[in-house]
Amino acid sequence: MADAGLRNRLKDVRAKLGLTQAELAERVSVSRKTINTVENGVFVPSTILALRLAKALGMKVEELFFLDGK
């Protein structure tokens, strides 16, 4: 994992909204693989990407991304 302290709810929120990884990727101008790696905690998104993802999903960035709390 890129940073074991950062977690996200991206996959759950995306699925709840009925979006595929490809559809979300298109909305924020990245590849489907980028969405996959963010969802799986392999890649920590830039601040800009995190903000774009939150906006695309109708959320605040801190509702989508959070620290592990350890």
Secondary structure, 3 states (H helix, E strand, C coil): CCCCCEEECHHHHHHHCCCCHHHHHHHHCCCHHHHHHHHCCCCCCCHHHHHHHHHHCCCCHHHHEEECCC
